[in-house]
C-alpha cells in the first residue's frame, strides 16, 4: 500500500510529465513545407510540377535517323540512314565494339544545303548535303572504345569512296579508340570541350578533321593515326588546340579524285595558334603548311608552337605562304625535324 505522501508525489510527477510533453508537442508543430524534392533530385515549389523523368533509350542492332531528344546509348550494329541531330544537353553514348554503318550517298532526312566543291579541287564532287548523311552532336558525345573493341564509323557500301557520307560534327564530348572512315570530312566548330584520342581517321575526301572555321576553338587531338586525307589531315582555322602525338601520313593517293592535289599533314591559318608537338609527319606533300587565309581575328601575343615533331619523306616539311606572319611560329627542338 502506498502512503498518502507517496500518492501525492506520484500525482505531481504525472502532472509535470503531461505539461512537459504538451510543451514538446507545441514546439514540434512545424509549418507546412513550401518545397519538395523531385525524383531527379531537383527542388521545386510545392505548387510546381516535377519534370517527368525520361529514361535513357538503348539502341541495339537497329536502324536510326533524325533528331535525338533524350539520352541514348548505341551498341551492336547500328545502321544510320539519314542525318542524326543530337539535341543540346542530350548525351549520346556509344559502347565499345559498336559498328555504325552509314548509308552511302543517301539521307532520308534530306537536311543541309547543297554547295559546290572546294574551288582549289575542281575534280572533287559537289557537296550534296541533302543526299549525304552527317552525324551532328550538338549535345555530348561519349564514345570511348578500347584497343580490343574499337568503335567504328564506316560506309555501308561494299565499294566505298572517300565521300560516301558527310562525317561527324562534334560540339562536346570525347571520341576515343574509334575508327572513322569514308566520310567527306569531320568538324569541330562550336566548342573547345572536345577530345579526340587514340583513334584512326582515314580515307576521306577533304580534311579528316576541320577545326575553328566558325569561331576559335581549342580541342585536344591526341595520339591518333590520320592518313589518306584528300586535302589535309587537319585544317585548323582558329583557336589554341593541342595537337600531340599523332601520325600524319599518306599511303594511297589513288583513292582520291585528283591524286596529285592535296595530301598535306596540317594546314594552319593565319590567326590560329595551335601547339603541335610530338607528331610524326611522313609521305605528305607538305608536312605543315602555314596559310595566309584567315577566318578569325588576331590574338595579340599568341604564338604557334612546334615542338619535337618528326618529319620524314615529305615533299616539303614546312611551307609558309607569302603574307603569313612567320614571326608567330616558335620552333623548339628543331633537330627532331628531319628530311
ROKOLVEX-760249 format. One line per field, with one value per residue (C-alpha): x, y negated, z negated; residue in one letter; residue number from 0. Coordinates in pm, whole numbers, plus 50000, padded with zeros to 5 digits. Layout:
xx <- X,...;
yy <- Y,...;
zz <- Z,...;
torvex <- a,...;
torlum <- NUM,...;
END
This chain:
xx <- 50000,50123,50116,49923,50253,50377,50047,50080,50433,50318,50030,50256,50508,50238,50116,50470,50519,50194,50297,50644,50505,50247,50523,50732,50434,50377,50744,50736,50439,50624,50474,50373,50667,50691,50919,50952,51226,51163,51282,51572,51693,51578,51390,51078,50795,50520,50277,50504,50506,50820,50974,50895,51196,51265,51462,51767,51691,51903,51954,52093,52122,51880,51847,51812,51800,51659,51672,51777,51597,51685,51994,52065,52309,52416,52555,52590,52539,52378,52264,52233,52002,51992,52116,52147,52098,52174,51995,52188,52210,52150,52421,52485,52685,52840,52963,53294,53278,52977,52981,52800,52736,52615,52411,52626,52511,52175,51996,51636,51614,51715,51868,52155,52237,52385,52706,52971,53302,53605,53741,54110,53997,53798,53775,53605,53232,52993,52885,52534,52437,52071,52189,52461,52434,52602,52605,52586,52650,52501,52484,52756,52931,53056,53215,53504,53607,53902,54208,54043,53689,53715,53406,53371,53203,53206,53013,52759,52886,53080,53289,53326,53467,53625,53295,53017,52881,52932,53109,53090,53022,53119,53038,53113,53248,53508,53587,53848,53957,53741,53782,53624,53645,53500,53341,53392,53523,53466,53421,53485,53347,53149,53335,53677,53515,53620,53888,53975,54231,54378,54164,54205,54082,54139,54032,53846,53800,53870,54012,53995,53934,53833,53861,53772,53618,53311,53497,53819,53803,54076,54009,54267,54374,54591,54770,54567,54657,54542,54606,54489,54314,54244,54307,54482,54479,54379,54254,54294,54141,54124,54195,54478,54434,54676,54771,55002,55135,54958,55083,55001,55080,54976,54962,54740,54670,54496,54172,54121,53951,54265,54565,54832,54644,54627,54779,54902,54953,54826,54716,54738,54553,54672,54534,54522,54764,54790,55059,55182,55413,55544,55378,55517,55468,55554,55499,55279,55307,55371,55405,55273,55151,55107,54831,54768,54397,54228,53880,53936,54072,54434,54505,54789,55082,54972,55219,55216,55435,55610,55785,55958,55789,55949,55919,56032,55987,55752,55757,55821,55842,55723,55591,55490,55270,55350,55158,55169,55344,55638,55743,55442,55592,55810,56004,56151,56391,56420,56675,56383,56269,56446,56415;
yy <- 50000,49654,49386,49066,48881,49128,49095,48718,48735,48972,48745,48440,48633,48732,48374,48249,48515,48416,48049,48128,48348,48084,47825,48052,48117,47748,47693,47969,47823,47715,47502,47681,47729,47486,47702,48064,48286,48441,48783,48626,48452,48103,47892,47708,47513,47734,47591,47674,47994,48206,48259,48604,48834,48965,49291,49334,49507,49806,49866,50208,50370,50139,49856,49493,49136,48797,48592,48744,48560,48774,48958,49258,49549,49731,50084,50372,50291,49954,49854,49478,49400,49020,48718,48762,48447,48488,48202,47971,48108,48466,48733,48995,49284,49539,49858,50031,50254,50079,50076,49778,49812,49502,49529,49423,49125,49104,48904,48989,48662,48452,48182,47947,47717,47836,47649,47657,47832,47662,47439,47544,47902,47888,48265,48306,48386,48115,48110,48252,48234,48321,48652,48732,48818,48635,48719,48386,48386,48061,48226,48452,48746,49021,49266,49443,49779,49996,50113,50453,50321,50007,49814,49794,49532,49652,49664,49937,49964,50270,50039,49720,49392,49113,48921,49174,48973,48626,48716,48623,48279,48279,47986,48151,48481,48749,48985,49243,49575,49528,49572,49308,49368,49290,48960,48636,48456,48418,48098,47939,47587,47476,47570,47644,47918,48196,48465,48700,48959,49297,49314,49372,49122,49242,49246,48913,48664,48328,48261,48555,48304,47940,47709,47349,47224,47076,46935,47007,47340,47534,47909,48177,48407,48675,48991,49055,49222,48982,49087,49079,48748,48594,48225,48238,48428,48125,47793,47552,47205,47063,47128,47279,47654,47913,48145,48401,48749,48804,48978,48793,48988,49076,49437,49435,49116,49310,49335,48957,48796,48588,48771,48504,48237,48206,48468,48230,48308,47993,47656,47371,47049,46703,46609,46971,47066,47441,47626,47903,48141,48498,48573,48774,48648,48892,48907,48596,48342,48085,48170,47837,47551,47205,47046,46673,46748,46601,46657,46520,46209,46179,46254,46035,46218,46565,46796,47122,47375,47654,47890,48228,48317,48569,48521,48777,48835,48539,48332,48033,48042,47688,47430,47070,46880,46515,46291,46534,46376,46615,46442,46603,46951,47080,47398,47585,47875,47830,48109,48352,48232,48435,48494;
zz <- 50000,50094,49831,49885,49935,50199,50387,50382,50521,50799,50899,50905,51122,51369,51395,51465,51733,51905,51902,52044,52319,52404,52438,52662,52882,52925,53010,53276,53461,53784,54058,54379,54625,54917,55138,55241,55383,55726,55842,56034,55717,55807,55550,55663,55501,55359,55616,55912,56110,56111,56453,56579,56579,56928,56915,57134,57464,57561,57933,58023,58366,58545,58797,58694,58824,58723,58404,58072,57790,57487,57367,57584,57585,57902,57911,58153,58521,58592,58943,58986,59278,59255,59063,58687,58477,58106,57931,57698,57344,57462,57432,57699,57551,57786,57624,57709,58015,58171,58553,58708,59081,59264,59583,59877,60088,59915,59644,59557,59361,59667,59448,59523,59812,60139,60225,60496,60439,60288,60572,60540,60607,60932,60969,60630,60646,60527,60163,60187,59821,59885,60028,59777,59408,59122,58751,58563,58188,58057,57713,57570,57733,57503,57746,57577,57712,57612,57806,57843,57910,58117,58220,58599,58820,59180,59506,59575,59934,60046,60267,60062,60187,59986,59973,59904,59609,59462,59138,58770,58628,58259,58027,57692,57571,57624,57910,57818,57965,58273,58649,58873,59249,59593,59489,59675,59363,58989,58791,58451,58482,58177,57858,57709,57499,57736,57707,57993,57887,57982,58294,58668,58928,59282,59646,59664,59947,59782,59433,59197,58914,58968,58666,58583,58907,58734,58432,58241,58058,57878,57868,57792,58076,57915,58030,58345,58675,58951,59309,59671,59614,59954,59880,59540,59212,59002,59139,58846,58871,58517,58150,57946,57984,57855,58145,57991,58057,58390,58705,59030,59346,59700,59813,60123,60317,60596,60395,60446,60750,60821,60670,60735,60536,60158,59933,59662,59294,59118,59257,59004,59093,59001,58655,58539,58260,58204,58014,58246,58066,58068,58403,58693,59050,59326,59704,59714,59995,59718,59350,59216,59434,59282,59491,59530,59529,59221,59073,58721,58552,58447,58080,57960,57810,57921,58095,58288,58108,58300,58061,58104,58432,58667,59043,59297,59671,59720,60037,59807,59431,59359,59606,59530,59774,59852,59614,59322,59017,58980,58657,58487,58534,58250,58332,58034,58059,58433,58460,58435,58778,59047,59420;
torvex <- x,x,x,x,x,x,x,x,x,x,x,x,x,x,x,x,x,x,x,x,x,x,x,x,x,x,x,x,x,x,x,x,x,x,x,x,x,x,x,x,x,x,x,x,x,x,x,x,x,x,x,x,x,x,x,x,x,x,x,x,x,x,x,x,x,x,x,x,x,x,x,x,x,x,x,x,x,x,x,x,x,x,x,x,x,x,x,x,x,x,x,x,x,x,x,x,x,x,x,x,x,x,x,x,x,x,x,x,x,x,x,x,x,x,x,x,x,x,x,x,x,x,x,x,x,x,x,x,x,x,x,x,x,x,x,x,x,x,x,x,x,x,x,x,x,x,x,x,x,x,x,x,x,x,x,x,x,x,x,x,x,x,x,x,x,x,x,x,x,x,x,x,x,x,x,x,x,x,x,x,x,x,x,x,x,x,x,x,x,x,x,x,x,x,x,x,x,x,x,x,x,x,x,x,x,x,x,x,x,x,x,x,x,x,x,x,x,x,x,x,x,x,x,x,x,x,x,x,x,x,x,x,x,x,x,x,x,x,x,x,x,x,x,x,x,x,x,x,x,x,x,x,x,x,x,x,x,x,x,x,x,x,x,x,x,x,x,x,x,x,x,x,x,x,x,x,x,x,x,x,x,x,x,x,x,x,x,x,x,x,x,x,x,x,x,x,x,x,x,x,x,x,x,x,x,x,x,x,x,x,x,x,x,x,x,x,x,x,x,x,x,x,x,x,x,x,x,x,x,x,x,x,x,x,x,x,x,x,x;
torlum <- 0,1,2,3,4,5,6,7,8,9,10,11,12,13,14,15,16,17,18,19,20,21,22,23,24,25,26,27,28,29,30,31,32,33,34,35,36,37,38,39,40,41,42,43,44,45,46,47,48,49,50,51,52,53,54,55,56,57,58,59,60,61,62,63,64,65,66,67,68,69,70,71,72,73,74,75,76,77,78,79,80,81,82,83,84,85,86,87,88,89,90,91,92,93,94,95,96,97,98,99,100,101,102,103,104,105,106,107,108,109,110,111,112,113,114,115,116,117,118,119,120,121,122,123,124,125,126,127,128,129,130,131,132,133,134,135,136,137,138,139,140,141,142,143,144,145,146,147,148,149,150,151,152,153,154,155,156,157,158,159,160,161,162,163,164,165,166,167,168,169,170,171,172,173,174,175,176,177,178,179,180,181,182,183,184,185,186,187,188,189,190,191,192,193,194,195,196,197,198,199,200,201,202,203,204,205,206,207,208,209,210,211,212,213,214,215,216,217,218,219,220,221,222,223,224,225,226,227,228,229,230,231,232,233,234,235,236,237,238,239,240,241,242,243,244,245,246,247,248,249,250,251,252,253,254,255,256,257,258,259,260,261,262,263,264,265,266,267,268,269,270,271,272,273,274,275,276,277,278,279,280,281,282,283,284,285,286,287,288,289,290,291,292,293,294,295,296,297,298,299,300,301,302,303,304,305,306,307,308,309,310,311,312,313,314,315,316,317,318,319,320,321,322,323,324,325,326,327,328,329,330,331,332,333,334,335,336,337,338;
END
